Amino acid sequence: MMIQAVHLPESPEAAAVHSARGGWIMGGGTVVMPLVNSGAAIRNELVSLRRAGLAGIEVRDGVARIGAAAPLSSVKEHPGLGFLRPALRTIASPTIRNLATVGGNLFVAQPYGDLAVCLLALGATCEITGPGGRREAPVADVLASGVAEGEFVTAVVAALPEPGTWYYHKAMRRRLNSASIVTVASVTHTADGVVTSTRTALGGVAPRPVRAVSAERLMRGRPLSPEVLTEAGQAARADTAPFDDAYASAWYRSRVLPVHLRRAFIG
């Protein structure tokens, strides 16, 4: 399909009008433009969010609100979001991070989308705009089912993790600028060395980021010991649907999952 028009709305409401008419929402274009250039576009009109006022980042009272059009580089450099820096610095190259957006990262296919894995672990909420107005939805729902026709994500909101509760690890072929083999992100609270609550997300091991609910269930009430974490990693296989690609086979991803889940917590 040939692109016949590109819209640059200056507000979310104006963008919603074009989206409701069938326009294809575009953030930084790192996913959309390769499809357009290859002739695989699914719509004939693009709606760029670059001028829609959705690139702001606000961190206040322990809560972060990140506009969907905020580039990954802006999130990486924000002083209030330093805990996300290890995840963001491994995503693509600086040039791509200057273009790719937070909203777009929610919809990119695995083994990409490491920020989406982090947002799932954080229990983030998406603010969504569409023909029916504005609504909110858990990021878990958006990752699993997307949004309705004509809707688009305008921001993500997440509580910042308390000190000592954030864990992250990514296994990849190169030290930087590489897709995921296994990504683990977690907000886990302990008391007297025992896990009291945990929300753990996985990337690279299913078509979309997934919660490791089986691992979470096994970890609660137990210490973060190598034995418990290895057992939790083995249990997490039940929550995955690994795949073959140029980076790793499905067998390999499943095989090394327990190793990398353990490394996320204890190195």
Backbone torsions as a table, in degrees:
resi	resn	phi	psi	omega
1	MET	NA	134.9	-178.8
2	MET	-88.5	140.0	176.0
3	ILE	-77.0	125.1	-177.7
4	GLN	-107.8	-16.5	-179.6
5	ALA	-156.0	146.1	174.0
6	VAL	-125.8	120.4	-177.9
7	HIS	-102.2	142.0	178.3
8	LEU	-125.0	69.6	-177.8
9	PRO	-63.3	152.5	-176.7
10	GLU	-107.6	16.6	174.9
11	SER	-159.0	156.8	175.9
12	PRO	-60.5	-35.4	-179.4
13	GLU	-64.6	-41.6	178.1
14	ALA	-67.1	-37.8	177.2
15	ALA	-63.5	-37.0	179.9
16	ALA	-63.1	-34.8	178.7
17	VAL	-63.0	-48.1	-179.9
18	HIS	-67.1	-38.0	179.0
19	SER	-63.9	-41.1	179.6
20	ALA	-64.4	-24.1	179.1
21	ARG	-88.9	5.7	176.0
22	GLY	104.2	7.3	178.7
23	GLY	-69.3	149.4	-178.0
24	TRP	-95.3	111.4	-178.2
25	ILE	-65.6	134.0	-179.2
26	MET	-134.0	131.2	175.1
27	GLY	-90.0	-96.5	178.9
28	GLY	-89.0	-14.6	176.7
29	GLY	88.3	4.5	-176.6
30	THR	-70.8	-21.7	175.0
31	VAL	-100.6	-44.1	-174.4
32	VAL	-69.0	-46.4	-172.5
33	MET	-65.0	-37.7	174.2
34	PRO	-59.2	-35.5	177.4
35	LEU	-69.0	-40.6	177.8
36	VAL	-62.4	-46.2	-176.3
37	ASN	-68.0	-25.3	179.1
38	SER	-90.1	-0.7	-178.7
39	GLY	81.5	14.6	-177.8
40	ALA	-103.3	18.7	179.4
41	ALA	-60.9	141.2	-178.5
42	ILE	-96.2	-7.4	177.8
43	ARG	-134.8	165.5	178.3
44	ASN	-106.4	4.4	175.6
45	GLU	-133.8	136.8	176.4
46	LEU	-106.0	145.2	176.9
47	VAL	-124.4	100.6	-178.9
48	SER	-82.0	136.4	179.3
49	LEU	-94.0	8.9	-174.1
50	ARG	-61.3	-30.8	-177.6
51	ARG	-109.9	13.1	-173.4
52	ALA	-88.9	6.9	177.6
53	GLY	71.9	32.2	-175.5
54	LEU	-116.6	24.3	-177.0
55	ALA	-106.1	5.6	-176.7
56	GLY	-76.3	152.5	175.8
57	ILE	-129.7	125.5	179.9
58	GLU	-130.2	127.8	176.2
59	VAL	-122.3	116.7	-175.7
60	ARG	-150.6	136.0	175.9
61	ASP	52.9	39.9	175.9
62	GLY	77.8	12.2	179.8
63	VAL	-128.7	135.0	177.6
64	ALA	-107.0	132.9	171.5
65	ARG	-120.0	117.3	-173.4
66	ILE	-118.2	121.8	178.5
67	GLY	-63.8	145.1	-176.2
68	ALA	-63.4	-26.7	-179.3
69	ALA	-92.8	7.1	176.5
70	ALA	-67.1	127.7	177.8
71	PRO	-66.9	151.5	178.8
72	LEU	-60.1	-32.0	179.1
73	SER	-64.0	-35.7	179.0
74	SER	-68.2	-38.6	176.8
75	VAL	-65.5	-42.7	-178.8
76	LYS	-59.7	-37.7	-174.7
77	GLU	-93.6	-2.9	-177.5
78	HIS	-71.2	129.4	-175.9
79	PRO	-64.8	-23.1	-179.9
80	GLY	-87.6	-2.1	-176.3
81	LEU	-124.1	31.3	-176.6
82	GLY	-59.2	-27.7	-179.2
83	PHE	-65.8	-20.3	179.0
84	LEU	-87.0	-9.5	-174.2
85	ARG	-58.9	-43.2	179.2
86	PRO	-59.3	-32.6	178.0
87	ALA	-74.1	-44.9	-173.8
88	LEU	-71.2	-32.7	-176.7
89	ARG	-70.7	-13.4	177.9
90	THR	-95.0	-4.6	-178.1
91	ILE	-84.7	115.4	173.7
92	ALA	50.7	-145.4	-177.2
93	SER	-113.8	166.2	176.6
94	PRO	-55.2	-37.9	179.2
95	THR	-61.7	-45.4	179.0
96	ILE	-66.7	-40.5	-179.7
97	ARG	-64.0	-26.7	176.2
98	ASN	-71.5	-19.0	-179.2
99	LEU	-105.5	-48.0	-175.2
100	ALA	-60.6	142.2	-173.3
101	THR	-114.9	163.7	178.3
102	VAL	-61.3	-45.4	179.3
103	GLY	-62.7	-42.6	179.2
104	GLY	-63.7	-33.4	-178.8
105	ASN	-64.7	-22.9	178.2
106	LEU	-70.5	-24.0	-171.2
107	PHE	-112.3	-3.3	177.8
108	VAL	-74.7	145.1	-177.5
109	ALA	-74.6	149.1	171.1
110	GLN	-67.3	146.4	21.0
111	PRO	-92.2	22.8	175.0
112	TYR	-98.8	-179.3	177.3
113	GLY	87.9	42.8	-179.0
114	ASP	-66.7	-33.3	177.4
115	LEU	-64.5	-36.2	177.6
116	ALA	-61.8	-36.8	176.5
117	VAL	-62.4	-43.0	178.6
118	CYS	-63.4	-43.3	-179.5
119	LEU	-64.7	-34.1	176.1
120	LEU	-66.0	-42.9	178.1
121	ALA	-64.8	-32.5	-179.9
122	LEU	-78.0	-8.9	-177.3
123	GLY	67.6	37.0	-175.4
124	ALA	-67.1	159.9	175.6
125	THR	-116.6	141.0	176.3
126	CYS	-99.6	134.7	168.5
127	GLU	-92.4	129.0	-171.3
128	ILE	-125.7	136.0	177.0
129	THR	-117.2	142.3	179.8
130	GLY	-162.8	-170.9	-178.9
131	PRO	-58.0	-29.6	-179.3
132	GLY	-88.7	7.3	-178.5
133	GLY	104.8	-146.9	-176.1
134	ARG	-112.0	147.7	175.9
135	ARG	-150.2	171.0	176.3
136	GLU	-121.3	152.3	178.0
137	ALA	-152.8	145.0	175.5
138	PRO	-59.2	142.8	178.5
139	VAL	-59.5	-29.0	177.7
140	ALA	-59.9	-39.6	179.6
141	ASP	-69.4	-40.1	179.8
142	VAL	-66.1	-41.2	178.5
143	LEU	-64.3	-36.2	-176.4
144	ALA	-79.8	-37.5	-170.0
145	SER	-126.4	-4.2	-176.9
146	GLY	73.4	-155.8	177.7
147	VAL	-125.2	166.9	-177.5
148	ALA	-71.9	162.0	177.7
149	GLU	-54.8	129.8	179.3
150	GLY	87.2	-8.6	179.0
151	GLU	-94.0	160.0	173.2
152	PHE	-154.8	154.0	-179.9
153	VAL	-78.6	132.1	178.8
154	THR	-105.5	-23.6	179.6
155	ALA	-165.1	161.3	170.0
156	VAL	-122.3	142.7	-178.2
157	VAL	-126.8	131.6	-178.5
158	ALA	-148.6	142.8	171.9
159	ALA	-74.0	138.7	178.1
160	LEU	-71.7	141.6	178.5
161	PRO	-69.7	146.2	176.6
162	GLU	-68.8	153.9	179.0
163	PRO	-54.4	135.1	177.9
164	GLY	82.4	5.5	-178.5
165	THR	-111.6	-6.1	-176.7
166	TRP	-98.4	130.0	179.3
167	TYR	-130.9	137.9	-179.6
168	TYR	-150.4	140.4	176.1
169	HIS	-156.4	139.5	177.8
170	LYS	-132.7	126.4	173.7
171	ALA	-96.9	130.3	-176.5
172	MET	-151.5	168.7	-176.5
173	ARG	-73.7	-35.6	177.4
174	ARG	-119.0	162.4	-177.2
175	ARG	-64.1	-36.7	178.9
176	LEU	-135.7	166.8	173.1
177	ASN	54.7	52.4	-179.5
178	SER	-146.1	147.4	176.4
179	ALA	-70.1	167.0	-174.4
180	SER	-83.9	141.3	163.1
181	ILE	-94.3	-50.6	170.3
182	VAL	-143.5	129.9	173.2
183	THR	-119.9	136.4	178.2
184	VAL	-128.4	127.5	173.9
185	ALA	-132.7	139.8	-174.4
186	SER	-153.2	142.4	165.6
187	VAL	-111.1	109.0	-173.7
188	THR	-129.9	126.6	178.2
189	HIS	-103.9	141.0	177.1
190	THR	-129.0	156.5	173.7
191	ALA	-141.2	124.9	-177.4
192	ASP	55.3	35.9	176.3
193	GLY	81.4	3.7	-177.4
194	VAL	-114.9	138.2	-179.5
195	VAL	-69.0	124.0	176.5
196	THR	-99.5	-30.9	176.2
197	SER	-157.7	150.0	178.2
198	THR	-153.5	140.7	172.0
199	ARG	-129.8	108.1	-171.7
200	THR	-120.1	130.0	-179.1
201	ALA	-118.6	150.4	-178.2
202	LEU	-124.4	142.6	172.5
203	GLY	-126.4	161.5	178.5
204	GLY	80.7	-5.3	-174.4
205	VAL	-120.2	12.0	177.0
206	ALA	-162.7	164.0	-179.4
207	PRO	-60.1	-26.9	176.8
208	ARG	-130.8	159.3	173.3
209	PRO	-56.4	142.8	-175.8
210	VAL	-134.0	152.8	171.2
211	ARG	-80.6	137.4	177.1
212	ALA	-89.2	66.9	-172.3
213	VAL	-64.4	-33.7	178.9
214	SER	-66.8	-40.9	176.9
215	ALA	-66.6	-41.7	179.4
216	GLU	-58.4	-45.4	-178.5
217	ARG	-61.6	-39.5	-178.0
218	LEU	-73.0	-31.8	-175.7
219	MET	-77.2	-30.8	-174.9
220	ARG	-61.1	132.6	178.6
221	GLY	81.3	8.2	-178.2
222	ARG	-129.7	160.0	-179.3
223	PRO	-76.1	158.8	175.7
224	LEU	-84.4	63.2	179.8
225	SER	-93.5	159.4	177.8
226	PRO	-56.4	-38.1	-178.4
227	GLU	-66.8	-45.2	-180.0
228	VAL	-65.7	-41.8	-178.0
229	LEU	-69.3	-35.5	174.7
230	THR	-64.4	-42.8	177.3
231	GLU	-63.4	-39.7	178.8
232	ALA	-65.6	-39.3	178.3
233	GLY	-64.4	-36.9	176.1
234	GLN	-67.0	-39.5	178.0
235	ALA	-66.0	-32.8	-177.5
236	ALA	-63.4	-20.5	178.7
237	ARG	-58.0	-28.4	180.0
238	ALA	-67.5	-18.7	-177.7
239	ASP	-96.8	2.1	-172.9
240	THR	-111.1	165.2	172.8
241	ALA	-142.0	70.8	-172.9
242	PRO	-62.8	159.4	-174.3
243	PHE	-138.6	161.8	174.3
244	ASP	-91.3	139.4	169.5
245	ASP	-153.7	-168.9	-176.2
246	ALA	-70.1	-14.8	-176.4
247	TYR	-93.8	-34.5	-177.6
248	ALA	-166.7	158.8	175.2
249	SER	-86.3	162.3	175.8
250	ALA	-60.7	-39.8	179.8
251	TRP	-60.4	-45.1	-177.6
252	TYR	-65.6	-43.2	179.5
253	ARG	-58.7	-45.6	179.4
254	SER	-66.0	-38.0	-177.4
255	ARG	-64.7	-41.3	-174.2
256	VAL	-94.2	-3.2	-179.9
257	LEU	-53.9	-48.7	-179.9
258	PRO	-60.1	-35.7	179.9
259	VAL	-63.0	-46.1	-174.6
260	HIS	-79.1	-28.2	172.4
261	LEU	-63.9	-42.4	177.8
262	ARG	-62.8	-42.7	-178.5
263	ARG	-65.6	-30.0	178.1
264	ALA	-59.5	-33.4	-175.1
265	PHE	-96.8	-36.3	-173.2
266	ILE	-130.5	10.4	174.6
267	GLY	78.7	NA	NA
